[in-house]
């Protein structure tokens, strides 16, 4: 990867990675939130409704593969950045004494990893969405993954605000 | 609504069983590896060195990272258990509750929060 640094600075490189990581997370958050809303509170039949009705009227199965791909990509980028975070972000935050911020970030790391392991079954459930016997598992697994995604997104945002770019 | 059907109906394929057991075991094994310090390897980001198993940070070489090693340990264990579960006969596979896929992570949440008690300081 060193050839990249002939063209951009090290700080710019890691900043670009962080931003791409965040953008992928935004896409994942949107997809999972739509899907969770559709499965948790589906629109009533015949309700043409407004924004909320349309928000939850998406076809859940169409989102499943995209959610898995986005989760994996976001995770890989996050895992790459994490090594840099460990030295250049976490240590200064420790020195500032923001331990609850660090703890929240550690929890994010654990939850997103557990979510990663659940993706194969999540994908399987959505690819067999016509099987009504799995409705409940599909619904709650999607809601759990959406909750993890929201927590991870907000925590990442807070940590970024705590330390910022240009490290 | 018959909830007993929804919690006990089997995944329709061996892949479904593998995925279900993998997800459940991966979550549990990951937490066990974290709390028992059982990474497959340790990464030292300051020096880009990888040590097998658990290795403490060395003086003047920066921190040691275990997260990657926990993932590898959990993935290996969960793959083995998931593969074994997929080989089980249908009548046994069908008894694995699907609800465990989302209940296990929810149950593990307080365990994870407790494991991070070092960080929850009120000062």
Interface residues (C-beta under 8 A of the other chain):
Chain A: X79 X82 X83 X84 X86 X87 X90 X91 X97 X99 X100 X102 X103 X104 X106 X107 X109 X110 X111 X113 X114 X115 X117 X118 X119 X120 X121 X122 X123 X124 X125 X128 X131 X133 X134 X135 X136 X137 X140 X141 X143 X144 X148
Chain B: X3 X5 X6 X7 X9 X11 X12 X13 X15 X16 X18 X19 X20 X22 X23 X26 X27 X30 X31 X34 X43 X45 X46 X62 X63 X65 X67 X68 X70 X71 X74 X75 X78 X98 X99 X101 X102 X105 X106 X108 X109 X112 X113 X116 X118 X119 X120 X121 X123
